[in-house]
Amino acid sequence: MLAYDKENNAIGIFATENKELNSFAIRHTNRGAYVGAKKFLKETGLLPGANVAHVPIKAGLYIAVKL
């Protein structure tokens, strides 16, 4: 599940086995894995114009990235 913390300008990823609001499947490739969440990023105004990479941090139950 994805969450957006507007106050801290961060996105959090929380693993869940159930289909819930803002849950997205993890897709695996030969080079690793990714979460296809373009709609979520568009709706929150966070969709970048190019590919970007951020170092994740542990934030409670979430894995988060500061934007």
HTML snippet that shows the backbone in 3Dmol.js (N, CA, C, O; Angstrom):
<script src="https://3Dmol.org/build/3Dmol-min.js"></script>
<div id="view" style="width:600px;height:400px;position:relative"></div>
<script>
const pdb = `
ATOM      1  N   MET A   1       0.846  -1.152   0.000  1.00  0.00           N
ATOM      2  CA  MET A   1       0.000   0.000   0.000  1.00  0.00           C
ATOM      3  C   MET A   1       0.902   1.229   0.000  1.00  0.00           C
ATOM      4  O   MET A   1       1.945   1.236   0.654  1.00  0.00           O
ATOM      5  N   LEU A   2       0.506   2.259  -0.725  1.00  0.00           N
ATOM      6  CA  LEU A   2       1.260   3.504  -0.774  1.00  0.00           C
ATOM      7  C   LEU A   2       0.548   4.579   0.037  1.00  0.00           C
ATOM      8  O   LEU A   2      -0.681   4.635   0.072  1.00  0.00           O
ATOM      9  N   ALA A   3       1.330   5.423   0.680  1.00  0.00           N
ATOM     10  CA  ALA A   3       0.785   6.551   1.429  1.00  0.00           C
ATOM     11  C   ALA A   3       1.642   7.773   1.149  1.00  0.00           C
ATOM     12  O   ALA A   3       2.848   7.660   0.927  1.00  0.00           O
ATOM     13  N   TYR A   4       1.015   8.936   1.160  1.00  0.00           N
ATOM     14  CA  TYR A   4       1.723  10.199   0.943  1.00  0.00           C
ATOM     15  C   TYR A   4       1.612  11.041   2.189  1.00  0.00           C
ATOM     16  O   TYR A   4       0.511  11.295   2.677  1.00  0.00           O
ATOM     17  N   ASP A   5       2.741  11.474   2.706  1.00  0.00           N
ATOM     18  CA  ASP A   5       2.802  12.357   3.875  1.00  0.00           C
ATOM     19  C   ASP A   5       3.143  13.752   3.362  1.00  0.00           C
ATOM     20  O   ASP A   5       4.311  14.077   3.150  1.00  0.00           O
ATOM     21  N   LYS A   6       2.119  14.569   3.167  1.00  0.00           N
ATOM     22  CA  LYS A   6       2.311  15.900   2.599  1.00  0.00           C
ATOM     23  C   LYS A   6       3.167  16.784   3.504  1.00  0.00           C
ATOM     24  O   LYS A   6       3.995  17.554   3.018  1.00  0.00           O
ATOM     25  N   GLU A   7       2.970  16.675   4.820  1.00  0.00           N
ATOM     26  CA  GLU A   7       3.709  17.496   5.780  1.00  0.00           C
ATOM     27  C   GLU A   7       5.222  17.257   5.692  1.00  0.00           C
ATOM     28  O   GLU A   7       6.007  18.202   5.766  1.00  0.00           O
ATOM     29  N   ASN A   8       5.623  15.995   5.535  1.00  0.00           N
ATOM     30  CA  ASN A   8       7.043  15.647   5.447  1.00  0.00           C
ATOM     31  C   ASN A   8       7.518  15.445   4.007  1.00  0.00           C
ATOM     32  O   ASN A   8       8.682  15.118   3.776  1.00  0.00           O
ATOM     33  N   ASN A   9       6.618  15.640   3.042  1.00  0.00           N
ATOM     34  CA  ASN A   9       6.935  15.452   1.631  1.00  0.00           C
ATOM     35  C   ASN A   9       7.625  14.107   1.402  1.00  0.00           C
ATOM     36  O   ASN A   9       8.747  14.039   0.899  1.00  0.00           O
ATOM     37  N   ALA A  10       6.913  13.027   1.790  1.00  0.00           N
ATOM     38  CA  ALA A  10       7.463  11.679   1.694  1.00  0.00           C
ATOM     39  C   ALA A  10       6.383  10.703   1.233  1.00  0.00           C
ATOM     40  O   ALA A  10       5.193  10.903   1.475  1.00  0.00           O
ATOM     41  N   ILE A  11       6.828   9.650   0.569  1.00  0.00           N
ATOM     42  CA  ILE A  11       5.948   8.550   0.170  1.00  0.00           C
ATOM     43  C   ILE A  11       6.363   7.338   0.973  1.00  0.00           C
ATOM     44  O   ILE A  11       7.553   7.064   1.129  1.00  0.00           O
ATOM     45  N   GLY A  12       5.375   6.605   1.486  1.00  0.00           N
ATOM     46  CA  GLY A  12       5.657   5.384   2.238  1.00  0.00           C
ATOM     47  C   GLY A  12       5.082   4.165   1.543  1.00  0.00           C
ATOM     48  O   GLY A  12       4.021   4.240   0.923  1.00  0.00           O
ATOM     49  N   ILE A  13       5.773   3.051   1.644  1.00  0.00           N
ATOM     50  CA  ILE A  13       5.328   1.775   1.086  1.00  0.00           C
ATOM     51  C   ILE A  13       5.145   0.808   2.248  1.00  0.00           C
ATOM     52  O   ILE A  13       6.052   0.626   3.060  1.00  0.00           O
ATOM     53  N   PHE A  14       3.976   0.192   2.326  1.00  0.00           N
ATOM     54  CA  PHE A  14       3.655  -0.755   3.383  1.00  0.00           C
ATOM     55  C   PHE A  14       3.207  -2.057   2.733  1.00  0.00           C
ATOM     56  O   PHE A  14       2.281  -2.061   1.921  1.00  0.00           O
ATOM     57  N   ALA A  15       3.855  -3.155   3.083  1.00  0.00           N
ATOM     58  CA  ALA A  15       3.505  -4.452   2.496  1.00  0.00           C
ATOM     59  C   ALA A  15       2.189  -4.966   3.068  1.00  0.00           C
ATOM     60  O   ALA A  15       1.984  -4.953   4.282  1.00  0.00           O
ATOM     61  N   THR A  16       1.305  -5.415   2.192  1.00  0.00           N
ATOM     62  CA  THR A  16       0.028  -5.998   2.602  1.00  0.00           C
ATOM     63  C   THR A  16      -0.306  -7.144   1.658  1.00  0.00           C
ATOM     64  O   THR A  16       0.029  -7.102   0.475  1.00  0.00           O
ATOM     65  N   GLU A  17      -0.954  -8.146   2.177  1.00  0.00           N
ATOM     66  CA  GLU A  17      -1.355  -9.279   1.336  1.00  0.00           C
ATOM     67  C   GLU A  17      -2.735  -9.068   0.740  1.00  0.00           C
ATOM     68  O   GLU A  17      -3.113  -9.760  -0.205  1.00  0.00           O
ATOM     69  N   ASN A  18      -3.492  -8.121   1.281  1.00  0.00           N
ATOM     70  CA  ASN A  18      -4.862  -7.887   0.840  1.00  0.00           C
ATOM     71  C   ASN A  18      -4.937  -6.715  -0.123  1.00  0.00           C
ATOM     72  O   ASN A  18      -4.146  -5.777  -0.032  1.00  0.00           O
ATOM     73  N   LYS A  19      -5.889  -6.771  -1.043  1.00  0.00           N
ATOM     74  CA  LYS A  19      -6.148  -5.668  -1.959  1.00  0.00           C
ATOM     75  C   LYS A  19      -6.869  -4.577  -1.185  1.00  0.00           C
ATOM     76  O   LYS A  19      -7.975  -4.793  -0.690  1.00  0.00           O
ATOM     77  N   GLU A  20      -6.251  -3.408  -1.077  1.00  0.00           N
ATOM     78  CA  GLU A  20      -6.828  -2.285  -0.342  1.00  0.00           C
ATOM     79  C   GLU A  20      -6.707  -1.021  -1.181  1.00  0.00           C
ATOM     80  O   GLU A  20      -6.030  -1.004  -2.210  1.00  0.00           O
ATOM     81  N   LEU A  21      -7.376   0.039  -0.725  1.00  0.00           N
ATOM     82  CA  LEU A  21      -7.255   1.330  -1.396  1.00  0.00           C
ATOM     83  C   LEU A  21      -5.784   1.737  -1.432  1.00  0.00           C
ATOM     84  O   LEU A  21      -5.096   1.644  -0.416  1.00  0.00           O
ATOM     85  N   ASN A  22      -5.305   2.175  -2.562  1.00  0.00           N
ATOM     86  CA  ASN A  22      -3.914   2.570  -2.773  1.00  0.00           C
ATOM     87  C   ASN A  22      -2.928   1.413  -2.642  1.00  0.00           C
ATOM     88  O   ASN A  22      -1.759   1.622  -2.316  1.00  0.00           O
ATOM     89  N   SER A  23      -3.401   0.184  -2.898  1.00  0.00           N
ATOM     90  CA  SER A  23      -2.462  -0.945  -2.932  1.00  0.00           C
ATOM     91  C   SER A  23      -2.108  -1.235  -4.386  1.00  0.00           C
ATOM     92  O   SER A  23      -2.953  -1.145  -5.276  1.00  0.00           O
ATOM     93  N   PHE A  24      -0.851  -1.583  -4.608  1.00  0.00           N
ATOM     94  CA  PHE A  24      -0.328  -1.830  -5.946  1.00  0.00           C
ATOM     95  C   PHE A  24       0.533  -3.080  -5.909  1.00  0.00           C
ATOM     96  O   PHE A  24       1.201  -3.358  -4.913  1.00  0.00           O
ATOM     97  N   ALA A  25       0.514  -3.822  -6.990  1.00  0.00           N
ATOM     98  CA  ALA A  25       1.320  -5.039  -7.069  1.00  0.00           C
ATOM     99  C   ALA A  25       2.793  -4.702  -7.270  1.00  0.00           C
ATOM    100  O   ALA A  25       3.132  -3.708  -7.913  1.00  0.00           O
ATOM    101  N   ILE A  26       3.661  -5.539  -6.715  1.00  0.00           N
ATOM    102  CA  ILE A  26       5.100  -5.430  -6.966  1.00  0.00           C
ATOM    103  C   ILE A  26       5.388  -6.239  -8.224  1.00  0.00           C
ATOM    104  O   ILE A  26       5.047  -7.420  -8.303  1.00  0.00           O
ATOM    105  N   ARG A  27       6.006  -5.610  -9.189  1.00  0.00           N
ATOM    106  CA  ARG A  27       6.346  -6.296 -10.448  1.00  0.00           C
ATOM    107  C   ARG A  27       7.832  -6.607 -10.446  1.00  0.00           C
ATOM    108  O   ARG A  27       8.662  -5.759 -10.117  1.00  0.00           O
ATOM    109  N   HIS A  28       8.152  -7.840 -10.821  1.00  0.00           N
ATOM    110  CA  HIS A  28       9.549  -8.286 -10.827  1.00  0.00           C
ATOM    111  C   HIS A  28      10.075  -8.336 -12.256  1.00  0.00           C
ATOM    112  O   HIS A  28       9.371  -8.741 -13.181  1.00  0.00           O
ATOM    113  N   THR A  29      11.332  -7.916 -12.418  1.00  0.00           N
ATOM    114  CA  THR A  29      12.007  -7.962 -13.709  1.00  0.00           C
ATOM    115  C   THR A  29      13.373  -8.610 -13.518  1.00  0.00           C
ATOM    116  O   THR A  29      13.742  -8.966 -12.399  1.00  0.00           O
ATOM    117  N   ASN A  30      14.111  -8.762 -14.587  1.00  0.00           N
ATOM    118  CA  ASN A  30      15.473  -9.304 -14.503  1.00  0.00           C
ATOM    119  C   ASN A  30      16.408  -8.368 -13.737  1.00  0.00           C
ATOM    120  O   ASN A  30      17.419  -8.810 -13.193  1.00  0.00           O
ATOM    121  N   ARG A  31      16.076  -7.088 -13.695  1.00  0.00           N
ATOM    122  CA  ARG A  31      16.942  -6.093 -13.044  1.00  0.00           C
ATOM    123  C   ARG A  31      16.508  -5.753 -11.622  1.00  0.00           C
ATOM    124  O   ARG A  31      17.192  -4.986 -10.945  1.00  0.00           O
ATOM    125  N   GLY A  32      15.392  -6.303 -11.154  1.00  0.00           N
ATOM    126  CA  GLY A  32      14.925  -5.998  -9.809  1.00  0.00           C
ATOM    127  C   GLY A  32      13.409  -6.013  -9.741  1.00  0.00           C
ATOM    128  O   GLY A  32      12.764  -6.851 -10.372  1.00  0.00           O
ATOM    129  N   ALA A  33      12.844  -5.101  -8.988  1.00  0.00           N
ATOM    130  CA  ALA A  33      11.396  -5.027  -8.826  1.00  0.00           C
ATOM    131  C   ALA A  33      10.966  -3.562  -8.747  1.00  0.00           C
ATOM    132  O   ALA A  33      11.763  -2.683  -8.417  1.00  0.00           O
ATOM    133  N   TYR A  34       9.694  -3.320  -9.057  1.00  0.00           N
ATOM    134  CA  TYR A  34       9.173  -1.961  -8.971  1.00  0.00           C
ATOM    135  C   TYR A  34       7.679  -1.999  -8.665  1.00  0.00           C
ATOM    136  O   TYR A  34       7.020  -3.024  -8.835  1.00  0.00           O
ATOM    137  N   VAL A  35       7.165  -0.868  -8.216  1.00  0.00           N
ATOM    138  CA  VAL A  35       5.739  -0.696  -7.977  1.00  0.00           C
ATOM    139  C   VAL A  35       5.234   0.248  -9.056  1.00  0.00           C
ATOM    140  O   VAL A  35       5.683   1.391  -9.145  1.00  0.00           O
ATOM    141  N   GLY A  36       4.309  -0.222  -9.868  1.00  0.00           N
ATOM    142  CA  GLY A  36       3.731   0.619 -10.918  1.00  0.00           C
ATOM    143  C   GLY A  36       2.606   1.448 -10.339  1.00  0.00           C
ATOM    144  O   GLY A  36       1.474   0.971 -10.254  1.00  0.00           O
ATOM    145  N   ALA A  37       2.887   2.676  -9.940  1.00  0.00           N
ATOM    146  CA  ALA A  37       1.901   3.502  -9.242  1.00  0.00           C
ATOM    147  C   ALA A  37       1.737   4.861  -9.911  1.00  0.00           C
ATOM    148  O   ALA A  37       1.598   5.875  -9.227  1.00  0.00           O
ATOM    149  N   LYS A  38       1.751   4.888 -11.224  1.00  0.00           N
ATOM    150  CA  LYS A  38       1.673   6.153 -11.954  1.00  0.00           C
ATOM    151  C   LYS A  38       0.393   6.924 -11.607  1.00  0.00           C
ATOM    152  O   LYS A  38       0.442   8.141 -11.429  1.00  0.00           O
ATOM    153  N   LYS A  39      -0.752   6.233 -11.510  1.00  0.00           N
ATOM    154  CA  LYS A  39      -2.015   6.903 -11.196  1.00  0.00           C
ATOM    155  C   LYS A  39      -1.944   7.564  -9.818  1.00  0.00           C
ATOM    156  O   LYS A  39      -2.381   8.704  -9.656  1.00  0.00           O
ATOM    157  N   PHE A  40      -1.394   6.853  -8.822  1.00  0.00           N
ATOM    158  CA  PHE A  40      -1.245   7.410  -7.475  1.00  0.00           C
ATOM    159  C   PHE A  40      -0.371   8.661  -7.505  1.00  0.00           C
ATOM    160  O   PHE A  40      -0.703   9.669  -6.882  1.00  0.00           O
ATOM    161  N   LEU A  41       0.737   8.597  -8.224  1.00  0.00           N
ATOM    162  CA  LEU A  41       1.657   9.734  -8.302  1.00  0.00           C
ATOM    163  C   LEU A  41       1.028  10.915  -9.039  1.00  0.00           C
ATOM    164  O   LEU A  41       1.256  12.066  -8.666  1.00  0.00           O
ATOM    165  N   LYS A  42       0.240  10.644 -10.082  1.00  0.00           N
ATOM    166  CA  LYS A  42      -0.455  11.728 -10.781  1.00  0.00           C
ATOM    167  C   LYS A  42      -1.476  12.397  -9.869  1.00  0.00           C
ATOM    168  O   LYS A  42      -1.560  13.624  -9.818  1.00  0.00           O
ATOM    169  N   GLU A  43      -2.261  11.580  -9.140  1.00  0.00           N
ATOM    170  CA  GLU A  43      -3.314  12.118  -8.281  1.00  0.00           C
ATOM    171  C   GLU A  43      -2.756  12.959  -7.135  1.00  0.00           C
ATOM    172  O   GLU A  43      -3.417  13.891  -6.678  1.00  0.00           O
ATOM    173  N   THR A  44      -1.559  12.644  -6.669  1.00  0.00           N
ATOM    174  CA  THR A  44      -0.944  13.402  -5.579  1.00  0.00           C
ATOM    175  C   THR A  44      -0.055  14.531  -6.102  1.00  0.00           C
ATOM    176  O   THR A  44       0.503  15.296  -5.315  1.00  0.00           O
ATOM    177  N   GLY A  45       0.079  14.638  -7.430  1.00  0.00           N
ATOM    178  CA  GLY A  45       0.920  15.679  -8.017  1.00  0.00           C
ATOM    179  C   GLY A  45       2.403  15.401  -7.870  1.00  0.00           C
ATOM    180  O   GLY A  45       3.214  16.326  -7.919  1.00  0.00           O
ATOM    181  N   LEU A  46       2.773  14.127  -7.688  1.00  0.00           N
ATOM    182  CA  LEU A  46       4.168  13.758  -7.445  1.00  0.00           C
ATOM    183  C   LEU A  46       4.849  13.081  -8.627  1.00  0.00           C
ATOM    184  O   LEU A  46       6.018  12.708  -8.527  1.00  0.00           O
ATOM    185  N   LEU A  47       4.148  12.913  -9.741  1.00  0.00           N
ATOM    186  CA  LEU A  47       4.732  12.218 -10.890  1.00  0.00           C
ATOM    187  C   LEU A  47       5.897  13.028 -11.447  1.00  0.00           C
ATOM    188  O   LEU A  47       5.696  14.145 -11.924  1.00  0.00           O
ATOM    189  N   PRO A  48       7.129  12.475 -11.394  1.00  0.00           N
ATOM    190  CA  PRO A  48       8.294  13.218 -11.905  1.00  0.00           C
ATOM    191  C   PRO A  48       8.313  13.221 -13.432  1.00  0.00           C
ATOM    192  O   PRO A  48       7.708  12.358 -14.069  1.00  0.00           O
ATOM    193  N   GLY A  49       9.002  14.183 -14.004  1.00  0.00           N
ATOM    194  CA  GLY A  49       9.119  14.282 -15.454  1.00  0.00           C
ATOM    195  C   GLY A  49      10.121  13.298 -16.037  1.00  0.00           C
ATOM    196  O   GLY A  49      10.158  13.105 -17.252  1.00  0.00           O
ATOM    197  N   ALA A  50      10.933  12.672 -15.193  1.00  0.00           N
ATOM    198  CA  ALA A  50      11.947  11.719 -15.637  1.00  0.00           C
ATOM    199  C   ALA A  50      12.132  10.670 -14.545  1.00  0.00           C
ATOM    200  O   ALA A  50      11.641  10.832 -13.428  1.00  0.00           O
ATOM    201  N   ASN A  51      12.842   9.597 -14.877  1.00  0.00           N
ATOM    202  CA  ASN A  51      13.139   8.576 -13.868  1.00  0.00           C
ATOM    203  C   ASN A  51      14.020   9.168 -12.781  1.00  0.00           C
ATOM    204  O   ASN A  51      15.000   9.856 -13.069  1.00  0.00           O
ATOM    205  N   VAL A  52      13.670   8.899 -11.541  1.00  0.00           N
ATOM    206  CA  VAL A  52      14.443   9.381 -10.399  1.00  0.00           C
ATOM    207  C   VAL A  52      14.676   8.233  -9.432  1.00  0.00           C
ATOM    208  O   VAL A  52      13.954   7.237  -9.452  1.00  0.00           O
ATOM    209  N   ALA A  53      15.684   8.375  -8.590  1.00  0.00           N
ATOM    210  CA  ALA A  53      15.979   7.363  -7.574  1.00  0.00           C
ATOM    211  C   ALA A  53      16.218   8.067  -6.246  1.00  0.00           C
ATOM    212  O   ALA A  53      16.888   9.098  -6.196  1.00  0.00           O
ATOM    213  N   HIS A  54      15.666   7.508  -5.167  1.00  0.00           N
ATOM    214  CA  HIS A  54      15.841   8.047  -3.832  1.00  0.00           C
ATOM    215  C   HIS A  54      16.244   6.915  -2.902  1.00  0.00           C
ATOM    216  O   HIS A  54      15.843   5.769  -3.107  1.00  0.00           O
ATOM    217  N   VAL A  55      17.025   7.223  -1.893  1.00  0.00           N
ATOM    218  CA  VAL A  55      17.441   6.231  -0.910  1.00  0.00           C
ATOM    219  C   VAL A  55      16.289   6.032   0.085  1.00  0.00           C
ATOM    220  O   VAL A  55      15.837   7.003   0.693  1.00  0.00           O
ATOM    221  N   PRO A  56      15.805   4.792   0.262  1.00  0.00           N
ATOM    222  CA  PRO A  56      14.702   4.563   1.195  1.00  0.00           C
ATOM    223  C   PRO A  56      15.161   4.602   2.648  1.00  0.00           C
ATOM    224  O   PRO A  56      16.324   4.343   2.959  1.00  0.00           O
ATOM    225  N   ILE A  57      14.209   4.935   3.535  1.00  0.00           N
ATOM    226  CA  ILE A  57      14.459   4.934   4.975  1.00  0.00           C
ATOM    227  C   ILE A  57      13.347   4.137   5.655  1.00  0.00           C
ATOM    228  O   ILE A  57      12.265   3.987   5.089  1.00  0.00           O
ATOM    229  N   LYS A  58      13.595   3.632   6.844  1.00  0.00           N
ATOM    230  CA  LYS A  58      12.575   2.931   7.631  1.00  0.00           C
ATOM    231  C   LYS A  58      11.825   3.972   8.446  1.00  0.00           C
ATOM    232  O   LYS A  58      12.436   4.748   9.180  1.00  0.00           O
ATOM    233  N   ALA A  59      10.493   3.990   8.319  1.00  0.00           N
ATOM    234  CA  ALA A  59       9.660   4.955   9.043  1.00  0.00           C
ATOM    235  C   ALA A  59       8.478   4.209   9.652  1.00  0.00           C
ATOM    236  O   ALA A  59       7.416   4.114   9.037  1.00  0.00           O
ATOM    237  N   GLY A  60       8.658   3.692  10.836  1.00  0.00           N
ATOM    238  CA  GLY A  60       7.602   2.895  11.466  1.00  0.00           C
ATOM    239  C   GLY A  60       7.366   1.619  10.692  1.00  0.00           C
ATOM    240  O   GLY A  60       8.306   0.857  10.462  1.00  0.00           O
ATOM    241  N   LEU A  61       6.136   1.365  10.283  1.00  0.00           N
ATOM    242  CA  LEU A  61       5.816   0.162   9.511  1.00  0.00           C
ATOM    243  C   LEU A  61       6.083   0.342   8.014  1.00  0.00           C
ATOM    244  O   LEU A  61       5.984  -0.612   7.243  1.00  0.00           O
ATOM    245  N   TYR A  62       6.420   1.559   7.610  1.00  0.00           N
ATOM    246  CA  TYR A  62       6.618   1.862   6.191  1.00  0.00           C
ATOM    247  C   TYR A  62       8.095   1.896   5.811  1.00  0.00           C
ATOM    248  O   TYR A  62       8.968   2.132   6.645  1.00  0.00           O
ATOM    249  N   ILE A  63       8.345   1.656   4.535  1.00  0.00           N
ATOM    250  CA  ILE A  63       9.612   1.989   3.911  1.00  0.00           C
ATOM    251  C   ILE A  63       9.301   3.282   3.163  1.00  0.00           C
ATOM    252  O   ILE A  63       8.374   3.316   2.353  1.00  0.00           O
ATOM    253  N   ALA A  64      10.056   4.339   3.419  1.00  0.00           N
ATOM    254  CA  ALA A  64       9.704   5.651   2.890  1.00  0.00           C
ATOM    255  C   ALA A  64      10.844   6.267   2.108  1.00  0.00           C
ATOM    256  O   ALA A  64      12.007   5.902   2.278  1.00  0.00           O
ATOM    257  N   VAL A  65      10.485   7.221   1.235  1.00  0.00           N
ATOM    258  CA  VAL A  65      11.480   8.049   0.547  1.00  0.00           C
ATOM    259  C   VAL A  65      11.073   9.498   0.717  1.00  0.00           C
ATOM    260  O   VAL A  65       9.916   9.858   0.495  1.00  0.00           O
ATOM    261  N   LYS A  66      12.029  10.332   1.113  1.00  0.00           N
ATOM    262  CA  LYS A  66      11.819  11.776   1.183  1.00  0.00           C
ATOM    263  C   LYS A  66      11.953  12.318  -0.225  1.00  0.00           C
ATOM    264  O   LYS A  66      12.865  11.935  -0.959  1.00  0.00           O
ATOM    265  N   LEU A  67      11.057  13.201  -0.604  1.00  0.00           N
ATOM    266  CA  LEU A  67      11.084  13.758  -1.956  1.00  0.00           C
ATOM    267  C   LEU A  67      11.744  15.113  -1.979  1.00  0.00           C
ATOM    268  O   LEU A  67      11.853  15.728  -3.040  1.00  0.00           O
TER     269      LEU A  67
END
`;
const viewer = $3Dmol.createViewer("view");
viewer.addModel(pdb, "pdb");
viewer.setStyle({}, {cartoon: {color: "spectrum"}});
viewer.zoomTo();
viewer.render();
</script>
